[in-house]
């Protein structure tokens, strides 16, 4: 499957709020992530653990909007807006760009988040 199709499928899963499932399905075992707060993960297992913890802290999904995705070779950039009410009564509203690098097997090997 080509990268454009894989990215569209992954973005569709994320837009449904199934963030853990997207990581489990599309990340390579040795994938790494980093975000604009300098938080990093090393390996798929660590990212799954991080996303499970985050998902468990969500009380209500107010909205997840996928705006667009661009593809250039094996690199994709997906723009999302996330709006969550957390169990601690805080609110999270993120407008972010998620840059992914994909390997030849169609798996994400690097994911970086940029605050848009």
Backbone torsions as a table, in degrees:
resi	resn	phi	psi	omega
1	UNK	NA	143.1	-178.6
2	UNK	-79.7	161.3	-175.5
3	UNK	-61.1	-39.3	-179.4
4	UNK	-60.2	-43.3	179.2
5	UNK	-67.7	-43.3	179.2
6	UNK	-62.8	-43.8	179.7
7	UNK	-63.7	-41.2	178.9
8	UNK	-62.6	-41.2	179.0
9	UNK	-66.0	-44.4	179.6
10	UNK	-63.8	-44.8	-179.9
11	UNK	-62.6	-35.1	177.8
12	UNK	-64.7	-40.6	178.7
13	UNK	-66.7	-43.8	178.2
14	UNK	-61.5	-43.5	-178.4
15	UNK	-62.3	-23.5	176.9
16	UNK	-84.8	-2.5	179.4
17	UNK	89.1	5.0	-178.0
18	UNK	-92.1	61.9	-173.3
19	UNK	-67.0	-42.2	179.2
20	UNK	-61.7	-45.3	-179.3
21	UNK	-62.2	-37.1	178.5
22	UNK	-63.6	-43.4	178.4
23	UNK	-63.9	-47.0	-178.9
24	UNK	-59.6	-38.4	-175.6
25	UNK	-80.5	-38.1	-168.1
26	UNK	-108.9	-16.0	-177.3
27	UNK	-82.6	140.3	170.1
28	UNK	-74.0	155.5	-178.9
29	UNK	-58.3	-30.9	-177.1
30	UNK	-101.5	21.4	-179.3
31	UNK	-67.8	146.0	177.5
32	UNK	-123.7	151.1	178.3
33	UNK	-133.5	157.6	172.5
34	UNK	-152.5	152.8	179.4
35	UNK	-130.8	178.8	-175.8
36	UNK	-71.4	-7.4	174.1
37	UNK	-99.3	12.1	179.3
38	UNK	67.3	22.2	175.4
39	UNK	-89.3	130.6	-178.4
40	UNK	-125.8	157.4	169.2
41	UNK	-128.5	150.4	177.5
42	UNK	-123.4	111.1	179.1
43	UNK	93.4	150.8	-179.3
44	UNK	-58.5	-43.6	-176.6
45	UNK	-59.5	-40.9	-179.9
46	UNK	-68.0	-37.7	178.7
47	UNK	-68.6	-40.4	176.8
48	UNK	-59.6	-45.8	178.9
49	UNK	-59.9	-44.8	179.6
50	UNK	-61.5	-45.7	-177.4
51	UNK	-69.6	-34.2	175.6
52	UNK	-63.3	-44.3	178.2
53	UNK	-61.6	-42.3	179.2
54	UNK	-65.8	-47.7	-178.8
55	UNK	-61.4	-38.1	179.4
56	UNK	-67.2	-20.7	-179.3
57	UNK	-88.1	-5.0	-178.9
58	UNK	-85.4	125.9	175.5
59	UNK	-87.7	-38.7	-175.9
60	UNK	-152.2	135.6	172.3
61	UNK	-93.1	111.8	177.7
62	UNK	-81.1	-27.2	177.8
63	UNK	172.7	145.9	171.1
64	UNK	-133.4	118.6	-178.7
65	UNK	-117.7	123.3	172.9
66	UNK	-94.0	117.0	-176.3
67	UNK	-87.0	-47.4	-178.2
68	UNK	-172.0	162.9	174.6
69	UNK	-136.6	136.2	172.6
70	UNK	-114.9	149.8	-177.2
71	UNK	-128.7	131.6	175.5
72	UNK	-138.4	99.2	-176.9
73	UNK	65.5	-120.6	-179.6
74	UNK	-100.8	17.8	179.8
75	UNK	-117.2	133.1	175.4
76	UNK	-124.2	154.0	174.8
77	UNK	-134.8	118.5	-176.6
78	UNK	-115.2	131.8	179.7
79	UNK	-102.9	126.2	-179.2
80	UNK	-132.0	155.8	163.8
81	UNK	-120.7	126.9	179.3
82	UNK	-114.8	133.0	-179.5
83	UNK	-133.3	108.6	-176.0
84	UNK	-126.7	145.4	164.7
85	UNK	-102.8	125.5	-175.4
86	UNK	-93.6	161.2	-179.3
87	UNK	-63.4	-22.6	177.3
88	UNK	-87.3	13.1	179.7
89	UNK	71.9	7.0	173.2
90	UNK	-82.7	163.4	177.5
91	UNK	-116.7	143.1	174.9
92	UNK	-120.7	126.2	174.8
93	UNK	-132.6	104.9	-178.1
94	UNK	-115.3	132.5	167.5
95	UNK	-114.3	110.3	-172.5
96	UNK	-139.2	158.5	173.4
97	UNK	-106.8	130.7	178.2
98	UNK	-111.9	111.5	178.7
99	UNK	-96.1	130.2	180.0
100	UNK	-125.2	141.1	170.2
101	UNK	-111.0	131.0	-175.9
102	UNK	-109.4	144.7	176.1
103	UNK	-88.6	179.0	-177.6
104	UNK	-68.0	-16.5	178.5
105	UNK	-89.3	2.9	179.6
106	UNK	79.2	30.5	178.7
107	UNK	-118.0	147.7	176.6
108	UNK	-74.3	127.1	177.3
109	UNK	-109.7	-17.0	176.4
110	UNK	-150.4	135.2	177.3
111	UNK	-135.7	130.3	-179.9
112	UNK	-131.6	139.5	-176.5
113	UNK	-109.0	132.7	179.0
114	UNK	-121.0	131.7	177.8
115	UNK	-73.6	115.9	-179.1
116	UNK	-91.9	NA	NA
